[in-house]
């Protein structure tokens, strides 16, 4: 009925017609003859085609379709309801044709398979499935490899020798031909029809399924090992790779023989049809090999540089099929001479072979520092060979920057390349890893050029990342000196991982891999007179902490070890005997802020540390007082230090007269030993540099707000230092000139403290004052 008609109107109009149609079942044969339909099949499609497009409906069964057709053909007078017609309520469906269907009619429902337009499907497979035309080489080589694997399994199962199995490719640019031949298991006429004449039917997949079925039936098969090997080495699974040949060919000829002396030729132009004809067996171009298959591509004129040029085909072979399990030759020259080392045990791989493999897959020129053979069968089947480069792969003459989410790994599936620099496989900070990962469980799309299940890829990447980090930890313990040397060049990537977006995932694994110099005494080597300073881990630092030390201390010194050792912030901890880590890179401070704590110990910068000095000082003072009382000595504890009242007045003068508005406060320090002053509560140097960088990239208004984020720092003075006591003496002298000099010296002391803390943005501002002070010194 009409799409918007009320339910009651539909029932009143529709039910009488259904009843009338049911009484006119004899008209169905007449309708079929009228429409020239002689097959005994439902009229559903015909009924749909003659319905007006504006009154769409769903055919619920063949009986409904026939009834609908009859309603269109029947006279109007036949649609009158008979007396006593049943008008009881029946459900109606908005937008659908509804009808009462009896149990007998319902039994006539039929199931139909989808149909495809073969020519259109072949066109899609040929021209729309693959991104690059060059992959046709990969697909044909993979098919040839599968044929060889099937042949090997067949002969071994019978206890026979299949002979030397190989793939031979010949290209001729002048004749525009590409010929690939294998001496594996050939195809009969029936095989050619079923395997090549049926799109998306994979003979290799059927072979693997057959092997699995046979194994389940007879688990004690003496050839079980060979069966498992054959199943693992089969590459094909989709049944569409062969048709990639039509991307570059006007026509394709396939000559094949199963070894019985009967050859057959399969030919097609990729237009939806093919021919099969007998052919002779021999070595000629139009003959089938004695055993195996020869495929000849008649290359298109515009694609001859890609498919018929030797150098181009060789490049594709080395890219995609370098590790196929059988020899592959191109015009008589072998192209896959490097073994798939990831399929071997670590003990079977020599250093020379590993280095050659590393340089081949990684495009590197250095020697790998470490290599990891990693295999797993659960939760994913993984075979991999991974390398840690000696040099930073992003620097130097051969440096290479990866794009976006690329990794340094090549992803393979059953020895065939799926993705070079596989995307989304590893986190960004692991982009330095080089090598191969072969995973049989990788969910490929039908073109085998991209991956479908991103969650599974993330799981695969997570497994590899954690295993590599664990491996580095093992190397650091077994070869500490070699690891420290490697860390010096590659440690920046590990630091990036701690500070990056995925820090929460890998921070616990990365933190033990960090290495830093410390304030510990240098170690002299008998072979080298120059002392060396060992780099230690946070684990080593914690193991050497005294019992009274509660925190891990570090000092940022971009200028190197010399700058760190003369820092005023180090003096107090030296006296206490506490070790301090030296951080020479600006990024190290961000790393420490992300690590925060290790083994229950907080990481604290010595510049920001709050030392509980009062208690030890009081204890030492009490001991000294007790000794003096016992001796009857009443002299002050330190006759060289300024007294409490004098020091308090000097601090007020510094804050209010010498440095008004530039400090938050000035106080006497109990932790300084050889320096006159130090800054406290200041902005960390790394944060200051980051703010400066943001300021340079911002507009004036934003830059002003960023500058306002700077906070004034406090100042601590050493009451025992000669400069501090000299300033106090000048102030008490009453000489105005000496007071003026004291003020300039106080300002210089403050700026020196800022320099030591890395908090002075522009040191040129102090040059004029220094020149004035030098003049006065020289004049005296």
RODREN-801003 format. One record per residue: x, z, y of N, C-alpha, C in turn. Coordinates in pm, whole numbers, plus 50000, padded with zeros to 5 digits. Layout:
BEGIN
XZYXZYXZY
...
This chain:
BEGIN
500815000049881500005000050000500855000050123
500284999850245501075000350369501925012850372
503105011850438504065022750438503515035250503
502655034050605502185045650679500755049350643
500165043850541498755046950508498635060950454
497555067850483497325081250428497195080750277
497405092050214497355092850068495975089250014
494915094050079493565091250029493255076350034
493645069650140493415055250151494165047650044
495405051950018496185045549913495515046849778
495045059149749494395061249620493155052549605
492365051749712491115044049707491385029249687
492445023749750492715009549741493535005749618
494445014749578495405011249475494865012849334
494165023749306493735026649169492815016049113
491825011049187490975000449130491774988049093
492774984649175493574972749145494404974849019
494964986649003495734989548882494854988048759
493624993348769492704992448654492404977948623
492184969748727491874955648705493054948348646
494254951748691495454945148638495644948348492
495344960748454495494964748315494574956748224
493424952348276492474944548194492844930048189
493844926148265494214911848272495594909448213
495964917448114497294916148054497524902447993
496404895847957496534882647895497064872247990
497034875648119497504865748216499014865548230
499724875148165501184875848179501864863248128
501534858348007502174845747963501914834248059
500664833748112500334823348208501224824248332
501444836648378502304838648496503724834248468
504214837448350505574833248315505694817948315
504704811248255504754796648253504634791048394
503794797548477503614792948614504934793348693
505734803948663507014805448733508174799348655
507834792448544508864785648463509894795448410
509414807048363510294817048302509954817448154
510904813248070510614812247927511274823547848
512304830047905512944841047832512024853147826
512124860347718511274872347704512014883747773
511774885547901512414895847978511464900348086
511654912148142510764916948247510794907648367
509714907748441509624899448560510034907148685
510774918048667511074926848780511764919248893
512834911448858513574904748964512744894049031
511904886948952511064876649010510024882849101
509464894049053508454900849134509044905649266
510254910649258510904915349381511154903749477
511544892449421511894881149508510684875449580
509454876649520508294870549586507554880449674
507964893349669507324902949759507814900649900
506944902450002507404901350141508474911650167
509504907750246510624916850275510154929050352
509084927950428508614939150509507914949650427
507644946850297506934956550214507794959650092
508914965650117509854968550009509314979549920
509694979149795509234989349702510234990149588
510074999849503510955001649389510194998749260
510724990049179510084987049052510464997748951
509485004848900509765016148813509945011948668
509405000348629509544995648492509194980948486
509464974648372509104960648356507594958848360
506844968848306505384967948306504844968048448
505394976448533504974977048673505254963748742
506424957748712506764944948774505764934248734
505434933548604504464923648560503104926048623
502704938748630501404941848691501404937948839
502494940048906502564936249047502424921249065
503124913848975503024899448983501594894648961
500934900448862499564896348832498634899548949
498884910849014498044914249128498164903749237
499354897749251499544887349352498834874349312
498754871949180498174859349132496684860249106
496144872249082494744873749040493814871149156
492554865849125491544863949230491114877149287
490644876849415490194889049481489034895549408
488124887149349486934892749285487274901449167
488444899149109488824907048991489344920549027
489504923749154490054936549194488964947049220
487684943849187486614953449211486664963949103
486494976649141486554987549045485374986948951
485594988448823484494988848728483735001948741
482475002048693481695014448701482405025448626
482345037348683482925049048616484425049348619
484975042148712486455042248720486955056048752
488075059648687488645072948706489325073748842
488775082248930489345083749064490035097149081
490445103148970491155115948979492475113949051
492975124949107494175124249190495395120649106
496155111249154497445107749096498475107649208
499725111249181500715111949289501005098249346
501185097749476501585085449545502945087749606
503685076749633505055077649683505165069349808
505615075649914505725068950043506835058450035
506415045950070507415035150071507685029149934
507045033449826507275028149693505945023249635
505975013149548504765008849476504535018349361
503365024149349503055033649243501995027849153
502075031449027501105026348931501035035648814
499925036548754499755044548634500295036748516
501315042248447501945035348335501675043048209
501155036448112500825042947985502105045447906
501975053547800503135056447716503645043947647
502715035147611503135022647546503905013847642
503435013347769504145005347869505515011247900
505585024747907506875031047938507925027947833
507485025647709508435022747602509105009347619
508585001147712509164987747731510314987647831
510704999347887511834999847980513104994847914
513884987247986515114981447934516284985048026
517484985847969518704988748044519544976048054
519994973048173520774960948196522134964548254
523154957248214524514959248267524664951748398
525504957048486525804950048610526534937048579
526314927448661526994914648646527874912148769
528894904148750529814901148860530024886248870
530234881648989530574867849010532074866448990
532424860348877533824860148834534754854148939
534344843248997535224836649094535474845649215
534404852249260534554861249375535414873349339
535214878749219536004890149175537474886549165
537764874749110539154870549100539764868349238
538974863449330539464861649467539804875049531
538984885249504539254898649559540534904249500
540654903149367541854908349301543104901149350
542984888249373544154880249412544544882349557
543584882749646543894882249790543634895049866
542924904649808542554916549886543014929549825
543634929149708543974941649638545334947049678
546304938249698547674942449722548064940749869
548894949849915549354949350054550424938750073
551404938549981552524929149991552494919549873
552744907049902552744897049796553884899249696
554964905449741556144907049655555864915149530
554774922949529554524931549414554144923749289
553894910749301553594902949181554764903549084
555994904449138557184905549052557124918448972
556814929249039556694942248972555644941748862
554494935748890553404935448793553764927148671
554374915548690554724907048577555854913248493
556814919648558557884926348484557314938148405
556394945448464555764956648393555004951848271
554294940748285553574935148170554544930848061
555644924648101556634920548003557254932547933
557514943148008558064955347949557104961447848
555814961147880554824966347786554794958147657
554914945047671554934936347553556144939447465
557274941947528558484945547452558324959147384
557714968547454557504981847396556564981247276
555524973247288554604971547175555324965347056
556164955547083556924949046977557874958846909
558564966546988559494976346930558754986246842
557614991146890556845000646811556344994346683
555874981846692555334975046574556404973246468
557604969446508558674967246412559184980446355
559334990646440559815003546391558815009946296
557525007946323556515013446234556595007346095
557094994846088557254988145959558654989745903
559504997045978560864999045932561754987045948
561454978446043562224966346065562914966646201
563864957546219564624956746344564034945646430
563574949046551562984938546636564024929546702
565304932846689566334925146756566484929546901
567284922146975567494925347116566274921247197
565724930747268564534928347348564924927747495
564414917747568564824916047708563774907847782
563904908447915563064900648005563974891048081
563634878348082564444868348152563604861348257
564134860748379563444854348491564314842948542
563664831648566564354820148623563534815048742
564214812748852563544807548971564254794749016
563444785749069563994773049120563304770149252
564054771249360563464769549493563074755049519
563844745849461563524731749483562254727649410
562104732249287560904728949209559744738349237
560014748949314558984758949348558384764949221
559254769749133558774776049010559374789948994
558584798348935559004812048897558604813548751
559594815648664559344816548520559834830048470
558984837348402559354850248342559024849648194
559994853348112559834852247966560284865147900
559534869347798559924880947717559814877047571
560584883747485560524881447341559854893047270
558814897947335558074909047277556944904347189
555884912347188554734909147106553894898747178
553854886647125553124875847189551624877247173
550904866947217549434867147212548914855047138
547904857347056547204846546989546164840647083
545414830847033544364824847114543334835247152
542964843847057541984854347084542524864347184
543804867647172544414877147268544434871347409
544744858547420544744852247551543364852547614
542354850447532540984850647583540574864447627
540854874247544540414887847577541254894447684
542564892047683543444898947779543514892047914
543604878747915543714871448041542384865848089
541484863647998540194858148036539194868648079
539544881348063538654892348103539364900648208
538884900248329539494907748438539254922548417
540284930448441540254945148432540194950048288
540534941448192540704946248056542204947748031
542654960048007544074962647991544414963547844
545194953947795545664954547658546604966247636
547394969647739548314980947728547554994047716
546484995447796545665007547788545015008647651
544534997447597543934997647465544975001347359
546204996747377547274999947283547575014947283
547645020947402547885035347411546735043147350
545515038947377544355045847317544395044947166
544825033447113544905031746968545975040946909
547105042146980548165051146933547675065546931
546965069447036546445083147043545445085646931
544615075846900543635077246794544305078646659
545345070446636546065071146509546795084446494
547305089546603548035102246599547085113746565
545875113246622544885123646593544475123446447
544435111446389543995110346250545075114746154
546335112746188547425115846098548555122146176
548485135146194549475142246276550815143446205
550865140646074552105141846000552795128345983
552425119046066553025105646059554535106446080
555265100445990556725100946001557235093346124
556405084446176556785076946296556185082846422
555825095646417555165101946532556055101646655
557355103546637558265103446752558275089746817
558345079246736558325065746791557005062746860
555925068046803554605066046864554525072547001
555005084947010554995091947139555855084647242
557015079647197557895072347289557225059747341
556585052547250555905040147291554795043147389
554005053347362552895056847451553405060947588
554535067947592555075072647720555685061447802
556145050747735556825039947806555895028647849
554665028847803553715018447844553345020547989
553375009748067553175010648211551755007148252
551224996148200549924990948244548775000048209
547734999448294546545007448267545285001548329
545404992348425544214987448495543764973548450
544684965148405544304951948360544114941748470
544714943748585544574934148695545924929248747
547024934948699548334931548753548694916948735
548294911048621548644897048595548114887848704
546934890848754546284881848849546954882048988
547884891349010548634891149135549494878649146
549734871949031550524859649033549844848849117
548524849049126547824838849202547994840649353
548524851949398548774853849540549804843749592
550734839949506551824831249550551824817949477
550824815349393550864803549307549644794749328
549864781849314548754772449308548124772549170
548954774449068548464775248931549434783348847
548934788448734549734796748645549534791648502
550634789848430550614785848290551224797048207
550554800548098551054810848008551214804847869
552434805247816552734800247681553074812447595
552404813847483552614825847402552484822747254
553214830747174553184829547029553454843246969
552714846546864552874859746801553964859646695
554604848146676555674847246577555264840146451
554084834246449553614827146331553804812046341
554514807646443554754793446459553644785946530
552594792946571551484786546639551464791146785
551684781946875551684785247016550414780947086
550124787747195548944784347274549314784947422
548654776347498548884775547642547594779347715
547734789147804546614793647889546934789148030
545984782348095546224777248230545054780048320
545364782848448544304785148546544854783048686
543964778848775544294777548917543724789148998
543204799148929542654810748998541334807849066
540614797649017539354793849079538144798548999
538354807548903537244812848825537144807048687
537994797648651537964791648518539384790348465
539494788648333540804787048270540644778348147
541754773248099541764765147977542764770947878
542454768947750543354772947643543534761047549
544774758047518545054746647431546254749947343
546314743947224547494745947137548734739647201
549884745147171551144739447217552204741747113
553264734247121554344735747025555214747847058
556014751846960556914763246976558334758146993
559024763147094560394758847119560914764547249
561994758947297562644763847418562314755347540
561484745347526561164736647637560244743147738
560154737547858559324743547962557824743247930
557384734047844555984733247808555744737747664
556654746147615556534751347480556474766547483
555854772047379555794786647366557054791647297
557574803347334558744808847263558384812247118
559404813447035559164816346894558404829446877
558704839046959557954851646963557984856747105
556824858847161556774864047296555944855247388
556194856947518555374850347619556244844947732
555904832847776556554826947892555474823647996
555654828748117554694826448225555374818148332
554744806948368555284798048470554354797948590
554914801448706554144801348831554564789048912
553594780848947553854769649036553574774449178
554654778049246554584785649371554064777049485
553274783349570552764776649689553924773449784
553754763149862554794758849954555154769750053
554124776750106554394786950208554994799650150
554994801050017555504813349955556774811049875
557364799349885558534796649801559744805149839
559844808849966560964817550008560844831349945
559634835749924559394848949866559474848749714
558894838349651558734838549505559684829349430
560354820049498561224810749428562674811449473
562954819749573564334821549620564994832849542
566174830349490566824840249403567104853349475
567594852749599567934864949670566704873549696
565554867249725564344874849753563814881649628
563804874449516563324880149391564254891349344
565554889349361566504899749322566264912549402
565994911149531565724922849614564484930349567
563454922949529562224929349481562454936249347
563224929849260563524935749129564274948949145
565244949449233566014961749253565184972449322
564184968149396563344977849465562334984249371
561644976149292560544981149210560894983149063
561724974649007561914974448862563354977048822
564044985048900565464987648872565654996248748
564625003448706564795012848595563865009748477
563414997348468562634993248351563484995348226
562834999348117563585003347998564234992247919
564094979847960564714968447891565534960347990
566554953247941567354944848032566494934348101
566704932748232566014922548310567074913948374
567024900848348567994891548405567304881848498
568024877748600567524867748696568534856548701
568124844848653569024833348643570314836948572
570164844948465571304848648381572054861048423
571744866848537572464878748586571564891048576
572074901748516571274913748498571064921048631
569844925748651569504932248779569244947148767
569134952448646568844966848629569934973548546
571124973648601572264979148528572354994248537
571655000548631571695015148647570605021348559
570995031348481570045037748392569105047048468
567955049548408567005059248464567485073248424
568395078548503569075091048466568115102848459
566985102048527566065113548524565415115248386
565505105148303564945106148168565925112348069
567155114848114568195120448027568365135348053
569045141847961569385155847981570525156948082
570605168348148571645170248250573045169148189
573195173648065574505173248000574945159047965
573995149747963574315135947928574705127448049
574605133148168574865125848291576215130048349
577105120748369578415123748427578305124048579
579305130048641579325130648788579415116648848
580175107948784580305094348836578975086948832
578255088248720576955081648709575955087548808
576005100748824575085107248918575345102949061
576615101649097576955097249233576485082949258
576705074249161576255060449175574735059649186
574065067649107572595067949111572105073149247
572745083749296572385089549425572545079549539
573615072349537573855062449643572885050749633
572465047449511571525036449492570125040149541
569615051549498568235055049533568135060749675
569215066849725569165072949856569745064649968
570375053249933571005045050034572085052550109
572785061450039573785070150103575185064950075
576145070450151577545066750130578395078950095
577805090950105578555103050074578355106749927
578945117849888578805123149752577875135149757
576945136449666576005147749671576715161049648
576275171149721576845184449704576325191149578
575035189749554574405195649436573415185549379
573155186749250572105178549188571285187249093
570035184049086569095191849006568305182648914
568435185048784567575178548685566405187748660
565215182948686564035191448676562965184348596
562475190848492561405185348409560355196048386
559115191648378558005200948352556895193248283
556185200048196555035194248127553725200548169
553775211348242552555217948290552885224648424
551965224548519550625218448513550655203148523
551815197248561551945182748570553155178348490
553095166148440554225160548366555195154448467
556345160948483557285156948587558665154948524
559315144148562560715141748530561385137848662
562405145248700562995142648831564495145048830
565145138248920566575140348947566725140849098
567085152649149567115155049293568525158449338
568835154849463570175156649517570115163549653
571145171949677571355177749809572555170649872
572345162849977573465155350038574535164650093
575745159750095576845167350156576745167350307
576395155750363576285154250508574825153050549
574565156850673573225155550728572805140850728
571755137150653571375122850644570805117150773
570545125550871569995120750998571065119151105
572305121851071573395120651168574485111551113
575385107851200576505099851158576205084951157
577155077451107577075062851108575905057751024
575665064250910574595059850820573335068150838
573205074950950572055083450972570745075550973
569715081850919568415075150909567315085250938
566465081951033565335090551067564105085650992
563445094850920562225091350848561035092350942
560015084750911558825084250996557745093650944
557135100851037555935108651004556115117750885
555255116050785555265124850668556065118950553
557005109850582557825104250476558785114750421
559145113150296560155121650233561325112950192
562385119150147563545111750101563485108449953
562335110749890562175108649746561465095449718
561835089349609561135077549558560235082149445
558965078749454557985082949354557795071749253
558035075049126557885065649017556785070348923
556255060948848555345064148738555755055448621
556255061948517556735054848398557805044548434
558745048948516559935041248554559665030048654
558465028648701558135018048797557885024448933
558515018849037558395024549171556965023449222
556455034649271555135034949335555295035549486
556115044549534556355045649677557805049449702
558435041849789559755045649837559545054349961
560335065049972560105074850079558645079450075
558255084949961556865088549934556295097250045
555135093650093554475100650203553665112550150
553725123450228552915135150197553365142850074
554535139450019554975146049898555655159349926
556545159750025557275171950057556985176050201
557105189150229556995193350370558125187450452
557925186450582558865179450668560275185250663
560405198250651561745204250654562545200950527
561865195150425562565191350302562895176450299
562855169950412563095155450415564535151850383
565415161350377566805158750344567005156350194
566065160550111566215159149966566165144349928
567075140149843567105126549795566945126449643
566415115249591566295114249447565025107449403
564655110049277563525103349213562635113849148
561335111749163560335119749092559455110149013
559415112148883558585103848795557485112648738
556245109448774555115117648731554065108648667
553755111148539552765103048469551345106248515
551165117948575549825122248614549455117948755
550305110148819550015105848956548755097248957
547765100949040546515093149046546675080849134
546935069349074547185057049149545885049649177
545895042449288544795033049307545095020649225
544165011449220544275000449127545444991349158
545904990949283547054982649318548384989649293
548335002349255549525010349229550455011049350
549875010349468550665010849591550415023649668
549365030849638549065043149709548435053049613
548335065449658547855076349574546455080349616
545665084949519544275087749547543995102649566
544545111149481544225125349484545265132649570
544945134949697545915141249787546175155749747
545185162549691545395176449649546425177049537
546335167749443547305167649334548705164549384
548815155749482550115152649540550695164849609
549845172349678550315184749742550805194749638
550095195449527550545204449419551895199949366
552045186949346553315181549299554425184749397
554165182549527555165185649628555495200349636
554505208949618554725223349622555605227749505
555365221949387556185225149270557635221149294
557845209149346559205204249368559905212449476
559195215549584559805223149694560265236849647
559405243949578559775257449531560925256949431
560935246649348562015245649250563335242649319
563335234049420564575230949493565095243349565
564215250949629564645262949700565195273349602
564575274449488565095283549385566465278949338
566635265949322567905260349279568995263149382
568685261849511569665264949615570085279549610
569125288249584569465302449571570415304949454
570215297849345571105299249230572505293949262
572575282649333573885277249371574605286649467
573855293049557574475302049654575125314049586
574585318149472575175329349399576335325049311
576215313249250577255308649159578425302049232
578145295149341579195288349418579045291949566
579305304349603579035308749741579805301049847
581075298149822581865291049922581365276749941
581035270049833580525256449842579165256249911
578345266349882577035266949945577165269250095
578065278150136578245280950279578705268350352
579585260750288580035248150349578865238550364
578015237650261576845228950269575855233950374
575695247150382574755253050478575175250150621
576475249450645576935246750780576435233450834
576195223750745575715210650787574215208950769
573645215650671572245213350634571335225350663
571925236250711571125248250735570035246350839
570195236650929569205234251033567845230850973
567825224250856566545220850792565855233350738
566645242550683566055254950632565495263350747
566185263550859565685270750976564395264351027
564345251151023563125244151064561955248250976
562225250050847561165254250756560605267850789
561465276950834561015290450869560195290150997
560565281651090559865281151219558695271251219
558555263251114557555252551113556155257351082
555255247451072553845250251050553575256250912
554435253250814554235258050679555135269950647
555515277050750556395288650732555795298950637
554495300950646553845311250565553945308050416
554155295350381554225291550240555605293850181
556645291550259557985291250203558955301050270
558485309250362559385318250435560115327750340
559415333250243560045342650151561135336150067
560995323150041562015315949964563165311350051
562885308650177563915303450268564785314550326
564215326050353564955336850421566235340750347
566235342450213567485345950145568555335150150
568165322950189569135312050194569885311350326
569455318950426570105318850557571485325350548
572415320550630573765326050633574215327650777
574895339250805575375342250940576705349450931
577525347451034578695356051047578245369551098
579135379351085578785392851131579975399151200
579765411351249580825418551320581825424951225
581675422651095582615428250998584005422651023
585005430150982586385426051003586675412850931
587545404950990587925392050931588725394250803
588605384750713589315385350586590475375550591
591675380550560592865371850563593125366350425
593395353350421593695346550296595205345250285
595725347850165597165346950145597695332850170
596815322750147597235308850165597105304350310
596415312050390596165308050528596355320250619
597245318950716597505330250806596335332850899
595495322750921594365324451013593255332250944
592795343051005591735350950941590425343150941
589635345150837588335338550824587235349050822
586105345350874584965354350879583885349150786
583615356750685582655352450584581235352250641
580465342650595579045342350629578275349550520
577375357850562576655366250466575155363550475
574475367450371573015366350367572395379350414
571115379050439570405391250477570395401250362
570405396350239570475405350125571785413050125
572875406050153574175412850158574215422850273
573665419150386573635428250501572915441150466
571735439850406570955451750373571685460450273
572365454350178573085462250076574245470150137
574755466050256575895472950319575465482350430
574185483550454573705492250562573935507050528
574415514950624574515529450601573135535750593
573075547650541571775554050518571025556950648
571765559550756571085563050881570645550750962
570965538650913570555526450984569195521950934
568275520051025566895516750989566525502151018
567375495051094567025481451135568195471951112
567875459051106568895448651096569155443451237
570395444251282570725440451420571375426751424
571035419251527571655406251547571915404151695
572885395651724573275392651861573395377551877
572685371951973572735357552001573925354852092
574845346452045576045343152122576315328252111
575675320052194575875305552186577325301352209
578095309852278579495306452306580425308752190
579935314152080580785316151964581165330751941
582065332651848582415346251806583095354151918
583925347651996584615354752104583615360552203
582615352752236581585357652327580835369452267
580605368952139579875379952074580705392652072
581985391352043582825403252027583055410652159
582975403752276583185410552403581865414352470
580775412352399579465415552457579315430652475
578805434952590578605449352611577565455152516
576695446852463575655451852373576205455652236
577405451152207577995454052077578755467252074
579125472252190580015483852197579435496052127
578185498952153577585511052098577505510451945
577155498851891577005497651746578355497851677
579375493051746580725494251689581115508851671
580795516751772581115531051764580345537651650
579115533551632578285539551526578625534051388
579395523051384579765517351255578685508551193
577785503151275576725494551224577115479851238
576875472251134577195458051134576145450251213
576595439551281575705431251361575895416651321
574795409751301574855395451270575075387551398
575935377551390576205368951506575455355751489
574635352351587573855340051586574425330551692
574915319051648575585309951740574685298451788
573575296351726572665285451766571455291151839
570985284051941569835288852017568595290451929
568455281451830567275281951745567275294351656
568445300551638568525312151550567645323651596
567495325151727566655336051777565195333651740
564735321051745563375318051701563235320551551
564285317551476564245319951332564045334851305
564805343251374564695357551353563315362751393
562745357051498561425361351541560355357651439
560595346851363559645343051258559865351151131
561115354351102561385362350982560855376551000
561155382551116560655395751156561225407251073
561135406450944561645417550861562125412050728
562995419750665563515415850534563765428450453
563125428850339563235440350249562905453450320
561865452950401561385464950468562165468750592
563145460750633563945463750752563605453650862
563235458550978562925449851091564185443551148
564075431051190565185424051256565055426051406
566095431551468566045435351609567275429951680
567055423751795568175419351879568805431551944
570135432151946570805443652007570515444352156
570135433252217569815433352359568495440252385
567615440352285566305446552301566165459752225
567205463352152567105475252067566975487852151
566165496952103566005510052165566685520252077
567845524952122568615534252042568225548652074
568135556651971567825570751989569145578252008
569675577052132571015582652158570985597252197
569845602052234569795615752286570175625952181
569645623852059569905633751954571375634351917
572035623151885573455624051854574275629351970
573895625252092574655629852209574535644952224
573305650052203573105664452216573875672152109
573895666351986574625672951879576115673251909
576655661551958578085661251990578395670552106
577505670852205577725679652320577725694252277
576815697652187576725711452143577985715552066
578485706251982579715709151908580885711352004
580995702352106582085703652203581965716752281
580735720152317580515732552393580915744652311
580555744352183580885755652096582395757152084
583085745652073584545746352063585165751852191
584625747252308585175751752436584895766552459
583725770852418583415785152434584335793652349
584645788452230585525796152143586925797152200
587315786552278588645786552338588635792552477
587465794952530587375800052666587555789352769
587355776652728587505765352819586185762552888
586195762053019584965760153095584975747053174
585945738053143586005725353214584875716153166
584445706553246583385697353204583785689253082
582725683653009582945676352886583865664352909
583595656553013584395644653043584705644853192
585905649253223586245650753364586355637353434
586455625653355586565612453415585205606353448
584125611353392582795605753415582195611853540
581335603753607580615608853722579635619553678
579505629753762578585640453732577135635853737
576255644053684574855640453675574215637853810
574455646553911573845644854042574415632754113
575735630854107576355619354173575905606254109
575785606553978575355594453909573905591253942
573095601253955571685598953989571555592854128
572355597754225572315592154359572815577654359
573845575054279574375561454273573335551754216
572585556054115571545547454055570455544254158
570105554254239569095551854343569635541954445
570875543354483571475534154580571505519854525
571865518354398571855505054335570455498754343
569435506554308568085501154300567485498254437
567765506654535567085505454664567905498454771
569205499354765570035493754871570785481154825
571485482254713572295470954669571455459854607
570445463454529569645453554455568145455654477
567695455854598566275458554621565385447354568
564415450754485563475440954432564015432454320
565255434554280565855425954177565915432654041
565715445654038565735453053911564525462153904
564105464953782562985474153763563425488753767
564705491053750565225504553752566695504753715
567395515153755568805516753724569005530853670
569765532053561570005545253502571405545453440
571865557653414573165559253349573025556053201
574045549853145574025545653005574935554452922
574455557552802575265565352709575825556652596
575555543352601576025534752492577135525252534
577475524952662578545516252707579895523052690
580885515052649582215520452629583215513852724
583335500452717584335493652799583755484852907
582455483752918581815475253019581185483853127
581155479153252580605487353360579065487953358
578415477353306576955477253311576415467253210
575125468753182574415458953098572965458053141
572365446653110570975444153147570055448653034
568905453753066567915457952966566545452253002
565745449852898564395445152920564305431152975
565355423252959565355409753014564765399852915
564505387952964563965377252882565045372052788
564745370552658565755365252565566225351452609
567485348552582568055335952627567335323952568
566995324552439566315313252377564965310852442
564245321652473562935320052537563105314852680
564155319252747564405314552883564705299552884
565475294952788565785280752781564525272652747
563685278152661562445271252626561525270352748
561475281052826560645280952947561195270853048
562505270153060563125260553152562785246153111
562785243652980562465230352931561015226752965
560105236452947558705234052982558555231853132
559335239153211559255237753356559645223753400
560685218353338561135204953375560115194353338
559315196853237558325186953193556965188953260
556835198953348555545202253406555485198153553
554275198153605554105195353747554485207653828
554435206653961554895217554047554075230154028
552745228754017551885240554004552165247953874
552285240153765552565246353635553955252453633
554915245453692556285250553696556355263753772
555575264853878555555277253955555005288653871
553955285953795553385296353709554355300453600
555095290653546556095293953445557195302653502
557615299853627558645308053690558155322253713
556865323453738556315336853761556305345353635
556465338653519556495346153394557785354253378
558785350753458560035358253451559795372553499
560385381653430560255395753468561625401253506
561635410053606562885416453644563335425853534
564645426853521565205435153415565715448253472
565995457453383566595470053422568105469453411
568785479253469570245479453469570725493153425
571695493153334572335505553290573785505353335
574235516553393575605517753444576415527353358
577685524053344578595532253266579255542453360
578905555153353579455565053447580945567553430
581525562553320582955564753295583825552853337
583165542053379583935530053411584525531053551
585725525453567586445526353695585705519153807
585035508153781584315500953887583165509353938
582435515653849581305523953890581795535753972
582865542053928583405553454003583985548854136
584565536854141585105531754266583995529054368
582845524054322581715521854413581245535154470
581165545154382580725558254430581715563954532
582995562154510583995567154603583915559954737
583665547054735583555539354860582345543854941
581255547054875580055551554945580265565255010
581055573654947581285587055000582395587355103
583145576155119584285576055212583865575855358
582675570855386582225569855523582735557655596
583595549855533584135537655592583105526555572
582635520755682581595510555674582085497855604
583345494655630583875482655564583925484655412
584355496555370584405499255226582985499355167
582015504255245580635504155196580125489755178
580515480955272580095466955259580705460555136
581985463655114582635458354993581975464054867
581625476954870580965483254755579645476454723
578925472454828577655465654806577875452054737
578905444554785579205431754720579645433754575
580415444254551580855447054413579665450654326
578735458454380577535462054304576725449554266
576615440254361575895427854332576625419854224
577975420054232578745412654133578615419053994
578595432153989578405439253862577065435253799
576045434453883574715430553835574735416253782
575365407153857575425393153811576275391653685
577325399653676578125399353553577295403553432
576455413653453575575418253345574575407353308
574085399953409573165388853381573855377853302
575115375253336575865364953262576055369353117
576395381953096576605387052960575325386152879
574185387552948572895386952879572355372852870
573045362952929572555349252929571345347453017
571205355653120570015355453204570285349853343
571445343853365571755338253495571545323153490
570545318353565570215304053560571265295453628
571725299553746572665291353822573835299953868
574975299253801576125307653838576775303853970
576395292654029577005288454155576665298054269
575605305554255575205314554363576185326154382
577035328554284577955339954296579325335654347
579525322454361580865317654398581285322654535
580375322054634580715326454769581115340954774
580375349554703580685363854701582045366254636
582355359154529583635360954462584805357054553
584605346354627585675342154719585935352854825
584865358854875585025369454976585765381354918
585395385454799586065396754735587535393754709
587825381454668589215377754641590045378054769
589445373954881590155374455009590545388655043
589625397755023589925411755056590965417454963
590945413454836591955418454742593335413054779
593395400154812594685394054846595235399854976
594335402755071594765408255201595435421655183
595035429155083595645442155061596945440854982
